[in-house]
């Protein structure tokens, strides 16, 4: 591990699941006082033009504003520089580096009703917290 622990959240469009994951990860960094010790990377292999409106709406319920975020493409080199890469269940990601890949197999929230998007969001929040339990332990041990 380098001085900074790198974690990535990746899906095809970077417009739903990975955006929610990134927002929850940012909160975890702040709440666990990991600023400067953990870097968050997010992106997609075929980014959309904007974050899905139903995702923006459902995250607002938790006072998280994703309306100004723009999906971006992520490179293999960026991901290979990470310690953990969480894919959302839509990836055939193959990395050559020593990267721990966690495939979460989550449903796509795009076009889903509010209850379904809320369920996906809550699942993501729990998964991100679990990842940060692992990250915090590794950072503290380093």
C-alpha positions in Angstrom: 0.0 0.0 0.0 1.2 3.5 -0.8 0.8 6.4 1.6 -2.7 7.0 0.2 -5.2 4.2 0.1 -7.0 4.3 -3.3 -10.5 3.0 -3.7 -12.6 3.1 -6.9 -16.3 2.7 -7.6 -16.9 1.8 -11.3 -19.9 1.0 -13.5 -20.5 1.3 -17.2 -22.2 4.7 -17.3 -20.9 6.2 -14.0 -24.4 7.7 -13.7 -26.1 5.8 -10.9 -24.6 3.1 -8.6 -21.0 4.3 -8.8 -22.1 7.9 -8.2 -24.0 6.9 -5.1 -21.1 4.8 -3.9 -18.7 7.7 -4.4 -20.9 10.1 -2.4 -21.2 7.6 0.5 -17.5 7.1 0.3 -16.9 10.8 0.6 -19.0 10.9 3.7 -17.1 7.9 5.2 -13.8 9.7 4.6 -15.1 12.8 6.4 -16.8 10.9 9.3 -13.8 8.7 9.9 -11.2 11.5 9.6 -9.5 9.9 6.7 -8.9 13.1 4.7 -5.6 12.9 2.9 -5.3 9.2 3.6 -7.9 7.8 1.2 -8.4 8.8 -2.4 -11.7 8.0 -4.1 -11.8 7.3 -7.9 -15.0 6.9 -9.8 -15.8 6.4 -13.5 -17.3 4.3 -16.2 -16.3 2.5 -19.3 -19.0 4.2 -21.4 -20.0 7.3 -19.4 -23.5 8.8 -19.7 -24.1 12.5 -20.2 -25.5 13.1 -16.7 -26.3 11.3 -13.4 -29.7 9.6 -13.6 -32.4 11.9 -12.4 -34.0 9.2 -10.1 -30.5 8.8 -8.5 -30.2 12.6 -7.9 -33.7 12.6 -6.4 -33.2 9.7 -4.0 -29.9 10.9 -2.8 -31.4 14.3 -1.9 -33.4 12.4 0.7 -30.1 12.1 2.6 -29.0 15.6 1.9 -26.5 14.5 -0.8 -26.6 16.6 -3.9 -25.4 14.8 -7.1 -27.0 17.3 -9.5 -23.6 18.9 -10.3 -21.7 15.7 -10.9 -20.7 14.6 -14.4 -20.0 11.0 -15.3 -16.5 10.4 -16.5 -14.5 7.7 -18.2 -12.0 5.8 -16.0 -8.9 4.2 -17.4 -7.4 0.9 -16.7 -4.2 2.6 -15.5 -6.3 4.6 -12.9 -7.9 1.4 -11.7 -4.6 -0.5 -11.5 -3.3 2.2 -9.2 -6.1 1.4 -6.7 -6.0 -0.9 -3.7 -9.7 -1.8 -4.0 -12.0 -1.5 -7.0 -15.7 -2.0 -6.4 -17.7 -2.8 -9.6 -21.4 -2.5 -9.6 -22.2 -5.8 -11.2 -21.9 -4.7 -14.8 -18.2 -5.1 -15.4 -16.0 -7.6 -17.1 -13.1 -5.8 -15.5 -9.7 -7.5 -15.8 -6.8 -5.8 -14.1 -3.2 -6.9 -14.3 -2.1 -5.2 -11.1 -2.5 -6.5 -7.6 -5.9 -4.9 -7.1 -8.7 -6.3 -4.9 -11.8 -6.3 -7.1 -15.2 -6.6 -5.4 -18.1 -7.1 -7.7 -21.3 -6.0 -6.0 -23.9 -7.4 -8.5 -26.3 -4.5 -8.0 -29.4 -3.7 -10.1 -29.2 -0.7 -12.3 -31.4 2.2 -10.9 -31.9 3.8 -14.3 -35.6 4.1 -15.0 -36.6 2.3 -11.8 -39.3 3.5 -9.4 -38.5 5.4 -6.3 -38.8 2.4 -3.9 -36.4 0.3 -6.1 -33.9 3.1 -6.3 -34.1 3.7 -2.5 -33.5 0.0 -1.9 -30.4 0.0 -4.2 -29.2 3.2 -2.5 -29.5 1.7 1.0 -27.7 -1.5 -0.1 -24.9 0.6 -1.5 -24.6 2.6 1.7 -24.1 -0.6 3.7 -21.6 -2.0 1.2 -19.6 1.3 1.3 -19.5 1.3 5.1 -18.2 -2.3 5.0 -15.5 -1.3 2.6 -14.5 1.6 4.8 -14.3 -0.7 7.8 -11.7 -2.6 5.9 -9.9 0.5 4.6 -9.8 2.1 8.0 -8.2 -1.0 9.5 -5.6 -1.1 6.7 -4.8 2.6 7.0 -4.5 2.4 10.8 -2.2 -0.7 10.4 0.1 1.0 7.9 
